[in-house]
Amino acid sequence: MAWEWPDELDALVAAREHHSLLLENERVRVLETLIPPGETTAVHTHRWANVQYVLSSTDFIRRDGEGAVLLDTRAASGHAETHPTHWSQPLPPHSIENVGERELRVIMVELKG
């Protein structure tokens, strides 16, 4: 399946204020996501399937590239602190708004290829 979104929407380009590169080689890319309370990321993508490890959780809203709400953790069952490790397919354009009182901090291991 071809990736249909431009490189300018990559998390490290479009939302660099909230994503930092920890390691990259030909097989993986490891990112840290840090979103303080009250902040919202720019719309961005994650090109590869990934494992996410939540270091610090809080309530957040995930919106698609058009602004429609995909997930509001305040209304969802279960909590990231109970299940800190998550699997994700590649993520099309989206943004994350931290609506909680603590920072949202996640390590993401993207699996290339």
C-alpha positions as CSV (number, residue, x, y, z in Angstrom):
1,M,0.0,0.0,0.0
2,A,1.5,3.3,-1.1
3,W,1.7,6.2,1.5
4,E,-0.5,8.9,0.1
5,W,0.5,11.9,2.3
6,P,3.3,14.3,1.7
7,D,6.6,14.2,3.7
8,E,5.8,17.7,5.0
9,L,3.1,16.1,7.2
10,D,5.6,13.7,8.9
11,A,5.5,14.2,12.7
12,L,9.1,15.4,12.8
13,V,8.4,18.1,10.2
14,A,4.8,19.2,10.7
15,A,4.7,18.8,14.5
16,R,8.3,19.2,15.5
17,E,7.4,21.2,18.6
18,H,5.9,18.0,20.1
19,H,8.1,15.2,18.6
20,S,11.8,14.5,18.9
21,L,14.0,11.9,17.3
22,L,15.7,9.5,19.7
23,L,17.1,7.0,17.2
24,E,16.8,6.2,13.5
25,N,18.3,3.5,11.3
26,E,17.2,1.5,8.3
27,R,14.8,-0.6,10.4
28,V,13.3,1.6,13.0
29,R,12.7,5.2,14.0
30,V,12.2,6.0,17.7
31,L,10.3,9.2,18.6
32,E,9.4,10.9,21.8
33,T,6.1,12.7,21.9
34,L,5.6,15.3,24.6
35,I,2.4,17.4,24.8
36,P,2.0,19.7,27.8
37,P,-1.4,20.4,29.3
38,G,-3.5,22.7,27.1
39,E,-1.4,22.3,24.0
40,T,-2.4,20.8,20.6
41,T,-0.1,19.3,18.0
42,A,-0.2,20.5,14.4
43,V,-1.8,18.0,12.0
44,H,0.8,15.3,11.2
45,T,1.2,11.7,10.2
46,H,3.1,8.6,11.2
47,R,4.1,6.6,8.1
48,W,5.0,3.3,9.7
49,A,3.2,0.8,12.0
50,N,4.5,1.3,15.5
51,V,4.6,0.3,19.2
52,Q,3.7,3.1,21.6
53,Y,4.8,3.1,25.2
54,V,3.0,5.7,27.4
55,L,5.4,7.2,30.0
56,S,2.9,9.8,31.2
57,S,-0.8,9.7,30.5
58,T,-3.6,12.2,30.6
59,D,-6.9,12.9,28.9
60,F,-6.6,13.9,25.2
61,I,-8.6,14.3,22.1
62,R,-7.4,12.9,18.7
63,R,-8.8,14.6,15.7
64,D,-8.5,13.7,12.0
65,G,-6.9,16.0,9.5
66,E,-10.2,17.8,9.0
67,G,-10.8,18.4,12.7
68,A,-13.4,15.6,13.3
69,V,-13.1,14.0,16.7
70,L,-11.7,10.4,16.4
71,L,-11.2,9.7,20.2
72,D,-11.9,11.6,23.4
73,T,-10.3,9.7,26.3
74,R,-12.7,11.3,28.7
75,A,-15.5,9.3,27.1
76,A,-13.5,6.1,26.4
77,S,-13.3,3.1,28.6
78,G,-10.0,2.0,29.9
79,H,-7.0,4.2,30.6
80,A,-3.5,4.3,29.2
81,E,-2.0,4.0,32.6
82,T,-3.6,0.5,32.9
83,H,-2.3,-0.5,29.5
84,P,0.8,1.5,28.8
85,T,1.9,-0.4,25.6
86,H,-0.1,0.0,22.4
87,W,0.1,-1.2,18.8
88,S,-0.8,1.2,16.0
89,Q,-1.0,0.9,12.3
90,P,0.4,3.9,10.3
91,L,-1.5,7.0,11.3
92,P,-3.0,9.3,8.6
93,P,-3.3,13.1,9.2
94,H,-4.3,13.8,12.8
95,S,-3.7,16.1,15.8
96,I,-3.7,15.5,19.5
97,E,-5.0,18.0,22.1
98,N,-4.0,17.5,25.7
99,V,-7.2,18.3,27.7
100,G,-5.8,16.9,30.9
101,E,-3.8,18.3,33.8
102,R,-0.6,16.4,33.2
103,E,1.8,16.1,30.2
104,L,1.2,13.4,27.6
105,R,4.6,11.6,27.0
106,V,4.9,8.7,24.7
107,I,7.9,6.7,23.2
108,M,7.0,5.5,19.7
109,V,9.0,2.8,17.9
110,E,8.1,3.0,14.2
111,L,8.9,-0.2,12.3
112,K,10.1,0.6,8.8
113,G,9.5,-1.6,5.8
